[in-house]
Amino acid sequence: MIPDFHRKNNENESRLHGKCKRCGKQRHNKRVCPARDPRCRQCSKIGHYAKVCITKSQTGCSEVAYLGVVQLESKNKTNIDCTVTVQVNHKNIKFKIDSGADHTVLPANVFQNVLQNAKLEPPDKILCGPDRNPLKTLGKFKANIEYKGKNCTEEIYVISNLQTCLLGKPALFSLGLGPNLNSICQISAVDPKAKFPELFKGLGLMKEYYSIKLKPGAIPFAITSPRRVPIPLLNQTKAELERMVEEKVISLVLKPTE
């Protein structure tokens, strides 16, 4: 049985019956509500005051934790399988691997059906999904998790309307299921210069002349007079131009162009 402390949410909602859920005053049209535009100081969302914010129903929560993947009840199924079966208090439970989750979480129905003997305590953190919206956390319990000879003790949180069990990052690394970030991968690649030496000789010229034709009536984007080369760069500029002429990158022009 899940204890009664999580039912305070329903009690708080009943107190607001007949009152505006945004500002807490007598019910009125949402278009004229004074809390329509201000930002809540409790959850930082726009559209309600902190005094009616539902996130503060989780009293005593001083930290916020996030889940990388949250799959609520849905009819759509996927064929991608990233799951692993571990023992939680000697009970086999199938989890989806979630390396982006700060904690391991269970759906409420799994907790009631499989771990009904575990003692559920009030949550001390606010769990949020990838969109940073708070989830309905019913409580937490401490459990021993085992997988292939490795075990760890973790606090598992129970969430309402969650469809899949999620194995969080701390448990993944403790059980050796996390990615190996300390390994060094050595990749050997063939030197392209050694494999295609003919492509790296000289500048590389086209076999024939290429004529660039402009559209009739085309207007130049900008026409400017040549700028003077600064005296300190004059010798370097001259040497570079001579090199480009020698390699046939450019050609010397001694008469006006069109």
ZADO-1210 file (C-alpha; in nm, 4 decimals, padded with zeros to 6 digits):
<atoms>
<atom x="00.0000" y="00.0000" z="00.0000" code="MET" pos="1"/>
<atom x="00.1206" y="00.3508" z="-00.0834" code="ILE" pos="2"/>
<atom x="00.0960" y="00.5749" z="00.2268" code="PRO" pos="3"/>
<atom x="-00.1374" y="00.8713" z="00.2522" code="ASP" pos="4"/>
<atom x="00.1234" y="01.1486" z="00.2423" code="PHE" pos="5"/>
<atom x="00.1161" y="01.1693" z="-00.1380" code="HIS" pos="6"/>
<atom x="-00.2609" y="01.2258" z="-00.1301" code="ARG" pos="7"/>
<atom x="-00.2045" y="01.5807" z="-00.0083" code="LYS" pos="8"/>
<atom x="-00.2074" y="01.6879" z="-00.3724" code="ASN" pos="9"/>
<atom x="-00.5768" y="01.6026" z="-00.3972" code="ASN" pos="10"/>
<atom x="-00.6473" y="01.7804" z="-00.0688" code="GLU" pos="11"/>
<atom x="-00.4784" y="02.0953" z="-00.1930" code="ASN" pos="12"/>
<atom x="-00.6796" y="02.0837" z="-00.5150" code="GLU" pos="13"/>
<atom x="-01.0045" y="02.0483" z="-00.3213" code="SER" pos="14"/>
<atom x="-00.9214" y="02.3586" z="-00.1187" code="ARG" pos="15"/>
<atom x="-00.8972" y="02.5558" z="-00.4428" code="LEU" pos="16"/>
<atom x="-01.2418" y="02.4411" z="-00.5559" code="HIS" pos="17"/>
<atom x="-01.4311" y="02.7487" z="-00.6681" code="GLY" pos="18"/>
<atom x="-01.1113" y="02.9526" z="-00.6824" code="LYS" pos="19"/>
<atom x="-00.8817" y="03.0434" z="-00.9683" code="CYS" pos="20"/>
<atom x="-00.5963" y="02.7944" z="-01.0042" code="LYS" pos="21"/>
<atom x="-00.3662" y="03.0690" z="-01.1282" code="ARG" pos="22"/>
<atom x="-00.3996" y="03.3428" z="-00.8656" code="CYS" pos="23"/>
<atom x="-00.5997" y="03.1750" z="-00.5872" code="GLY" pos="24"/>
<atom x="-00.8765" y="03.4367" z="-00.5889" code="LYS" pos="25"/>
<atom x="-01.2438" y="03.3864" z="-00.6691" code="GLN" pos="26"/>
<atom x="-01.2851" y="03.1989" z="-00.9977" code="ARG" pos="27"/>
<atom x="-01.2908" y="03.4315" z="-01.2996" code="HIS" pos="28"/>
<atom x="-01.2107" y="03.4359" z="-01.6703" code="ASN" pos="29"/>
<atom x="-00.8483" y="03.3390" z="-01.7343" code="LYS" pos="30"/>
<atom x="-00.8100" y="03.6274" z="-01.9787" code="ARG" pos="31"/>
<atom x="-00.8431" y="03.8816" z="-01.6973" code="VAL" pos="32"/>
<atom x="-00.6432" y="03.6839" z="-01.4395" code="CYS" pos="33"/>
<atom x="-00.3617" y="03.8959" z="-01.2886" code="PRO" pos="34"/>
<atom x="-00.1375" y="03.5860" z="-01.2721" code="ALA" pos="35"/>
<atom x="-00.1565" y="03.5211" z="-01.6437" code="ARG" pos="36"/>
<atom x="00.1809" y="03.6806" z="-01.7292" code="ASP" pos="37"/>
<atom x="00.3928" y="03.6816" z="-01.4070" code="PRO" pos="38"/>
<atom x="00.6513" y="03.4082" z="-01.3456" code="ARG" pos="39"/>
<atom x="00.6026" y="03.1691" z="-01.0542" code="CYS" pos="40"/>
<atom x="00.8743" y="03.1966" z="-00.7885" code="ARG" pos="41"/>
<atom x="00.8312" y="02.8296" z="-00.6997" code="GLN" pos="42"/>
<atom x="00.8739" y="02.6536" z="-01.0364" code="CYS" pos="43"/>
<atom x="00.9793" y="02.9489" z="-01.2603" code="SER" pos="44"/>
<atom x="00.6892" y="02.8893" z="-01.4988" code="LYS" pos="45"/>
<atom x="00.4692" y="03.1654" z="-01.6350" code="ILE" pos="46"/>
<atom x="00.0959" y="03.1709" z="-01.5684" code="GLY" pos="47"/>
<atom x="00.0390" y="03.1330" z="-01.1933" code="HIS" pos="48"/>
<atom x="00.1461" y="03.2553" z="-00.8499" code="TYR" pos="49"/>
<atom x="00.3702" y="03.0604" z="-00.6141" code="ALA" pos="50"/>
<atom x="00.0942" y="03.0309" z="-00.3522" code="LYS" pos="51"/>
<atom x="-00.1073" y="02.8014" z="-00.5804" code="VAL" pos="52"/>
<atom x="00.1884" y="02.6235" z="-00.7428" code="CYS" pos="53"/>
<atom x="00.1376" y="02.2465" z="-00.7404" code="ILE" pos="54"/>
<atom x="00.5117" y="02.1747" z="-00.7204" code="THR" pos="55"/>
<atom x="00.5300" y="02.2808" z="-00.3562" code="LYS" pos="56"/>
<atom x="00.2972" y="01.9957" z="-00.2629" code="SER" pos="57"/>
<atom x="00.6155" y="01.7884" z="-00.2344" code="GLN" pos="58"/>
<atom x="00.7097" y="01.9414" z="00.0976" code="THR" pos="59"/>
<atom x="01.0628" y="01.9125" z="00.2256" code="GLY" pos="60"/>
<atom x="01.2121" y="01.8845" z="-00.1248" code="CYS" pos="61"/>
<atom x="01.5340" y="02.0825" z="-00.1406" code="SER" pos="62"/>
<atom x="01.6845" y="01.9436" z="-00.4620" code="GLU" pos="63"/>
<atom x="01.5745" y="01.8909" z="-00.8193" code="VAL" pos="64"/>
<atom x="01.6744" y="01.5795" z="-01.0154" code="ALA" pos="65"/>
<atom x="01.6163" y="01.5056" z="-01.3815" code="TYR" pos="66"/>
<atom x="01.5345" y="01.1984" z="-01.5865" code="LEU" pos="67"/>
<atom x="01.6809" y="01.1655" z="-01.9340" code="GLY" pos="68"/>
<atom x="01.3918" y="00.9566" z="-02.0708" code="VAL" pos="69"/>
<atom x="01.0359" y="00.9609" z="-01.9432" code="VAL" pos="70"/>
<atom x="00.7802" y="00.7331" z="-02.1091" code="GLN" pos="71"/>
<atom x="00.4294" y="00.7870" z="-01.9809" code="LEU" pos="72"/>
<atom x="00.1323" y="00.5688" z="-02.0665" code="GLU" pos="73"/>
<atom x="00.1032" y="00.5512" z="-02.4457" code="SER" pos="74"/>
<atom x="-00.0355" y="00.3181" z="-02.7123" code="LYS" pos="75"/>
<atom x="00.2643" y="00.3714" z="-02.9408" code="ASN" pos="76"/>
<atom x="00.5313" y="00.1011" z="-02.9103" code="LYS" pos="77"/>
<atom x="00.8857" y="00.1011" z="-03.0439" code="THR" pos="78"/>
<atom x="01.1044" y="-00.1921" z="-03.1438" code="ASN" pos="79"/>
<atom x="01.4235" y="-00.0490" z="-02.9949" code="ILE" pos="80"/>
<atom x="01.5254" y="-00.2578" z="-02.6921" code="ASP" pos="81"/>
<atom x="01.7644" y="-00.0954" z="-02.4444" code="CYS" pos="82"/>
<atom x="01.6583" y="-00.2944" z="-02.1405" code="THR" pos="83"/>
<atom x="01.8252" y="-00.5049" z="-01.8754" code="VAL" pos="84"/>
<atom x="01.6817" y="-00.7330" z="-01.6059" code="THR" pos="85"/>
<atom x="01.8217" y="-00.6773" z="-01.2568" code="VAL" pos="86"/>
<atom x="01.7245" y="-00.7940" z="-00.9091" code="GLN" pos="87"/>
<atom x="01.5706" y="-00.5364" z="-00.6774" code="VAL" pos="88"/>
<atom x="01.5450" y="-00.6778" z="-00.3260" code="ASN" pos="89"/>
<atom x="01.5754" y="-01.0267" z="-00.4831" code="HIS" pos="90"/>
<atom x="01.2905" y="-00.9556" z="-00.7285" code="LYS" pos="91"/>
<atom x="01.3595" y="-00.9661" z="-01.1038" code="ASN" pos="92"/>
<atom x="01.2555" y="-00.6394" z="-01.2670" code="ILE" pos="93"/>
<atom x="01.3130" y="-00.5313" z="-01.6258" code="LYS" pos="94"/>
<atom x="01.4544" y="-00.1787" z="-01.6547" code="PHE" pos="95"/>
<atom x="01.5174" y="00.0530" z="-01.9452" code="LYS" pos="96"/>
<atom x="01.8709" y="00.1941" z="-01.9381" code="ILE" pos="97"/>
<atom x="01.8635" y="00.5719" z="-01.8876" code="ASP" pos="98"/>
<atom x="02.2134" y="00.7169" z="-01.8640" code="SER" pos="99"/>
<atom x="02.0647" y="01.0656" z="-01.8418" code="GLY" pos="100"/>
<atom x="01.8612" y="00.9954" z="-01.5277" code="ALA" pos="101"/>
<atom x="01.9875" y="01.1141" z="-01.1908" code="ASP" pos="102"/>
<atom x="01.7959" y="00.8389" z="-01.0083" code="HIS" pos="103"/>
<atom x="01.6369" y="00.4994" z="-01.0645" code="THR" pos="104"/>
<atom x="01.2573" y="00.5153" z="-01.0846" code="VAL" pos="105"/>
<atom x="00.9677" y="00.2693" z="-01.0815" code="LEU" pos="106"/>
<atom x="00.6047" y="00.2997" z="-01.1917" code="PRO" pos="107"/>
<atom x="00.3513" y="00.2898" z="-00.9097" code="ALA" pos="108"/>
<atom x="00.1923" y="-00.0336" z="-01.0351" code="ASN" pos="109"/>
<atom x="00.5277" y="-00.2168" z="-01.0377" code="VAL" pos="110"/>
<atom x="00.5968" y="-00.1070" z="-00.6809" code="PHE" pos="111"/>
<atom x="00.2534" y="-00.2226" z="-00.5626" code="GLN" pos="112"/>
<atom x="00.2650" y="-00.5588" z="-00.7424" code="ASN" pos="113"/>
<atom x="00.6303" y="-00.6604" z="-00.6990" code="VAL" pos="114"/>
<atom x="00.7724" y="-00.4662" z="-00.4047" code="LEU" pos="115"/>
<atom x="00.4647" y="-00.4248" z="-00.1889" code="GLN" pos="116"/>
<atom x="00.6646" y="-00.5103" z="00.1254" code="ASN" pos="117"/>
<atom x="00.9058" y="-00.2200" z="00.0791" code="ALA" pos="118"/>
<atom x="00.8499" y="00.0836" z="00.2979" code="LYS" pos="119"/>
<atom x="00.7797" y="00.3977" z="00.0980" code="LEU" pos="120"/>
<atom x="00.9104" y="00.7247" z="00.2419" code="GLU" pos="121"/>
<atom x="00.8278" y="01.0842" z="00.1445" code="PRO" pos="122"/>
<atom x="01.0408" y="01.2121" z="-00.1469" code="PRO" pos="123"/>
<atom x="01.3187" y="01.4560" z="-00.0651" code="ASP" pos="124"/>
<atom x="01.3674" y="01.5720" z="-00.4237" code="LYS" pos="125"/>
<atom x="01.1567" y="01.7004" z="-00.7089" code="ILE" pos="126"/>
<atom x="01.1946" y="01.4751" z="-01.0126" code="LEU" pos="127"/>
<atom x="01.1546" y="01.6429" z="-01.3507" code="CYS" pos="128"/>
<atom x="01.1406" y="01.5080" z="-01.7028" code="GLY" pos="129"/>
<atom x="01.3537" y="01.6225" z="-01.9975" code="PRO" pos="130"/>
<atom x="01.1158" y="01.9181" z="-02.0430" code="ASP" pos="131"/>
<atom x="01.1845" y="02.0212" z="-01.6802" code="ARG" pos="132"/>
<atom x="00.8212" y="01.9679" z="-01.5822" code="ASN" pos="133"/>
<atom x="00.7802" y="01.8130" z="-01.2332" code="PRO" pos="134"/>
<atom x="00.6626" y="01.4520" z="-01.2223" code="LEU" pos="135"/>
<atom x="00.4160" y="01.3137" z="-00.9694" code="LYS" pos="136"/>
<atom x="00.6544" y="01.1427" z="-00.7289" code="THR" pos="137"/>
<atom x="00.4746" y="00.9235" z="-00.4757" code="LEU" pos="138"/>
<atom x="00.7774" y="00.8475" z="-00.2597" code="GLY" pos="139"/>
<atom x="01.1099" y="00.6684" z="-00.2387" code="LYS" pos="140"/>
<atom x="01.2546" y="00.3541" z="-00.0828" code="PHE" pos="141"/>
<atom x="01.6031" y="00.2135" z="-00.0333" code="LYS" pos="142"/>
<atom x="01.6727" y="-00.1121" z="-00.2157" code="ALA" pos="143"/>
<atom x="01.9552" y="-00.3491" z="-00.2991" code="ASN" pos="144"/>
<atom x="02.0131" y="-00.3864" z="-00.6743" code="ILE" pos="145"/>
<atom x="02.2051" y="-00.6879" z="-00.8113" code="GLU" pos="146"/>
<atom x="02.3311" y="-00.7708" z="-01.1600" code="TYR" pos="147"/>
<atom x="02.5775" y="-01.0464" z="-01.2575" code="LYS" pos="148"/>
<atom x="02.7552" y="-01.0615" z="-00.9230" code="GLY" pos="149"/>
<atom x="02.7647" y="-00.6854" z="-00.8677" code="LYS" pos="150"/>
<atom x="02.5332" y="-00.5082" z="-00.6278" code="ASN" pos="151"/>
<atom x="02.4657" y="-00.1609" z="-00.4953" code="CYS" pos="152"/>
<atom x="02.2240" y="00.0121" z="-00.2623" code="THR" pos="153"/>
<atom x="02.0195" y="00.2874" z="-00.4224" code="GLU" pos="154"/>
<atom x="01.7217" y="00.5050" z="-00.3396" code="GLU" pos="155"/>
<atom x="01.4487" y="00.4237" z="-00.5908" code="ILE" pos="156"/>
<atom x="01.1705" y="00.6735" z="-00.6552" code="TYR" pos="157"/>
<atom x="00.8125" y="00.5729" z="-00.7357" code="VAL" pos="158"/>
<atom x="00.6350" y="00.7815" z="-01.0007" code="ILE" pos="159"/>
<atom x="00.2679" y="00.7809" z="-01.0907" code="SER" pos="160"/>
<atom x="00.1594" y="00.7054" z="-01.4515" code="ASN" pos="161"/>
<atom x="00.5082" y="00.5953" z="-01.5523" code="LEU" pos="162"/>
<atom x="00.5070" y="00.3096" z="-01.8015" code="GLN" pos="163"/>
<atom x="00.8669" y="00.1844" z="-01.7903" code="THR" pos="164"/>
<atom x="01.1148" y="00.1190" z="-01.5100" code="CYS" pos="165"/>
<atom x="01.4221" y="00.3379" z="-01.5600" code="LEU" pos="166"/>
<atom x="01.7686" y="00.2419" z="-01.4331" code="LEU" pos="167"/>
<atom x="01.9483" y="00.5665" z="-01.3503" code="GLY" pos="168"/>
<atom x="02.3081" y="00.6731" z="-01.3928" code="LYS" pos="169"/>
<atom x="02.4356" y="00.5964" z="-01.0377" code="PRO" pos="170"/>
<atom x="02.3111" y="00.2367" z="-01.0533" code="ALA" pos="171"/>
<atom x="02.4401" y="00.1916" z="-01.4087" code="LEU" pos="172"/>
<atom x="02.7976" y="00.2756" z="-01.3129" code="PHE" pos="173"/>
<atom x="02.7816" y="00.0764" z="-00.9886" code="SER" pos="174"/>
<atom x="02.6675" y="-00.2344" z="-01.1763" code="LEU" pos="175"/>
<atom x="02.9165" y="-00.1913" z="-01.4597" code="GLY" pos="176"/>
<atom x="02.6487" y="-00.1076" z="-01.7168" code="LEU" pos="177"/>
<atom x="02.7595" y="00.2484" z="-01.7818" code="GLY" pos="178"/>
<atom x="02.9794" y="00.3561" z="-02.0736" code="PRO" pos="179"/>
<atom x="03.3540" y="00.3105" z="-02.0266" code="ASN" pos="180"/>
<atom x="03.4769" y="00.6690" z="-02.0324" code="LEU" pos="181"/>
<atom x="03.8367" y="00.5807" z="-01.9376" code="ASN" pos="182"/>
<atom x="03.9147" y="00.3701" z="-02.2445" code="SER" pos="183"/>
<atom x="04.1304" y="00.5040" z="-02.5276" code="ILE" pos="184"/>
<atom x="04.0432" y="00.4031" z="-02.8814" code="CYS" pos="185"/>
<atom x="04.3327" y="00.4028" z="-03.1273" code="GLN" pos="186"/>
<atom x="04.2273" y="00.4539" z="-03.4870" code="ILE" pos="187"/>
<atom x="04.4770" y="00.3900" z="-03.7645" code="SER" pos="188"/>
<atom x="04.4070" y="00.5713" z="-04.0903" code="ALA" pos="189"/>
<atom x="04.5931" y="00.5418" z="-04.4194" code="VAL" pos="190"/>
<atom x="04.7842" y="00.8555" z="-04.5144" code="ASP" pos="191"/>
<atom x="04.6034" y="00.9919" z="-04.8234" code="PRO" pos="192"/>
<atom x="04.9287" y="01.1396" z="-04.9569" code="LYS" pos="193"/>
<atom x="05.0909" y="00.7957" z="-04.9541" code="ALA" pos="194"/>
<atom x="04.7869" y="00.6289" z="-05.1115" code="LYS" pos="195"/>
<atom x="04.7294" y="00.8909" z="-05.3843" code="PHE" pos="196"/>
<atom x="05.0675" y="01.0590" z="-05.4463" code="PRO" pos="197"/>
<atom x="04.9700" y="01.1821" z="-05.7939" code="GLU" pos="198"/>
<atom x="04.7012" y="01.4035" z="-05.6449" code="LEU" pos="199"/>
<atom x="04.9461" y="01.5904" z="-05.4242" code="PHE" pos="200"/>
<atom x="05.2067" y="01.6893" z="-05.6848" code="LYS" pos="201"/>
<atom x="05.2093" y="02.0515" z="-05.7906" code="GLY" pos="202"/>
<atom x="04.9187" y="02.2899" z="-05.7733" code="LEU" pos="203"/>
<atom x="04.6659" y="02.0920" z="-05.9726" code="GLY" pos="204"/>
<atom x="04.5429" y="02.2449" z="-06.2971" code="LEU" pos="205"/>
<atom x="04.2405" y="02.1901" z="-06.5147" code="MET" pos="206"/>
<atom x="04.3162" y="02.0171" z="-06.8430" code="LYS" pos="207"/>
<atom x="04.1391" y="02.2793" z="-07.0545" code="GLU" pos="208"/>
<atom x="04.0479" y="02.6436" z="-07.0305" code="TYR" pos="209"/>
<atom x="03.7182" y="02.7202" z="-06.8654" code="TYR" pos="210"/>
<atom x="03.5143" y="03.0131" z="-06.9912" code="SER" pos="211"/>
<atom x="03.2947" y="03.1846" z="-06.7338" code="ILE" pos="212"/>
<atom x="02.9945" y="03.3405" z="-06.9057" code="LYS" pos="213"/>
<atom x="02.7875" y="03.6065" z="-06.7356" code="LEU" pos="214"/>
<atom x="02.4171" y="03.6522" z="-06.7757" code="LYS" pos="215"/>
<atom x="02.3335" y="03.9258" z="-07.0301" code="PRO" pos="216"/>
<atom x="02.2743" y="04.2527" z="-06.8512" code="GLY" pos="217"/>
<atom x="02.4452" y="04.1386" z="-06.5322" code="ALA" pos="218"/>
<atom x="02.5451" y="04.4245" z="-06.3031" code="ILE" pos="219"/>
<atom x="02.8606" y="04.3930" z="-06.0920" code="PRO" pos="220"/>
<atom x="02.7942" y="04.3711" z="-05.7208" code="PHE" pos="221"/>
<atom x="03.0606" y="04.6300" z="-05.6381" code="ALA" pos="222"/>
<atom x="03.3280" y="04.8176" z="-05.8271" code="ILE" pos="223"/>
<atom x="03.6084" y="04.9755" z="-05.6277" code="THR" pos="224"/>
<atom x="03.9450" y="05.1195" z="-05.7080" code="SER" pos="225"/>
<atom x="04.2504" y="04.9169" z="-05.6030" code="PRO" pos="226"/>
<atom x="04.3815" y="04.9971" z="-05.2588" code="ARG" pos="227"/>
<atom x="04.7389" y="05.0896" z="-05.1877" code="ARG" pos="228"/>
<atom x="04.9545" y="04.8200" z="-05.0319" code="VAL" pos="229"/>
<atom x="05.1102" y="04.9277" z="-04.7005" code="PRO" pos="230"/>
<atom x="05.4846" y="04.9870" z="-04.7328" code="ILE" pos="231"/>
<atom x="05.5806" y="04.7224" z="-04.4687" code="PRO" pos="232"/>
<atom x="05.3871" y="04.4590" z="-04.6732" code="LEU" pos="233"/>
<atom x="05.4996" y="04.5717" z="-05.0172" code="LEU" pos="234"/>
<atom x="05.7904" y="04.3251" z="-05.0557" code="ASN" pos="235"/>
<atom x="05.5864" y="04.0317" z="-04.9204" code="GLN" pos="236"/>
<atom x="05.2970" y="04.1119" z="-05.1536" code="THR" pos="237"/>
<atom x="05.5278" y="04.1362" z="-05.4560" code="LYS" pos="238"/>
<atom x="05.6946" y="03.8040" z="-05.3719" code="ALA" pos="239"/>
<atom x="05.3584" y="03.6311" z="-05.3320" code="GLU" pos="240"/>
<atom x="05.2313" y="03.7651" z="-05.6656" code="LEU" pos="241"/>
<atom x="05.5467" y="03.6466" z="-05.8420" code="GLU" pos="242"/>
<atom x="05.5063" y="03.3013" z="-05.6863" code="ARG" pos="243"/>
<atom x="05.1440" y="03.2781" z="-05.8020" code="MET" pos="244"/>
<atom x="05.2412" y="03.3866" z="-06.1564" code="VAL" pos="245"/>
<atom x="05.5196" y="03.1270" z="-06.1647" code="GLU" pos="246"/>
<atom x="05.2802" y="02.8502" z="-06.0563" code="GLU" pos="247"/>
<atom x="05.0238" y="02.9758" z="-06.3110" code="LYS" pos="248"/>
<atom x="04.7661" y="03.0549" z="-06.0481" code="VAL" pos="249"/>
<atom x="04.7301" y="03.4034" z="-06.1982" code="ILE" pos="250"/>
<atom x="04.8666" y="03.5688" z="-06.5103" code="SER" pos="251"/>
<atom x="05.0311" y="03.9069" z="-06.5497" code="LEU" pos="252"/>
<atom x="04.7995" y="04.1641" z="-06.7114" code="VAL" pos="253"/>
<atom x="04.9548" y="04.4832" z="-06.8516" code="LEU" pos="254"/>
<atom x="04.6479" y="04.6302" z="-07.0218" code="LYS" pos="255"/>
<atom x="04.3035" y="04.7382" z="-06.9060" code="PRO" pos="256"/>
<atom x="04.0376" y="04.4697" z="-06.8719" code="THR" pos="257"/>
<atom x="03.6703" y="04.4991" z="-06.9608" code="GLU" pos="258"/>
</atoms>
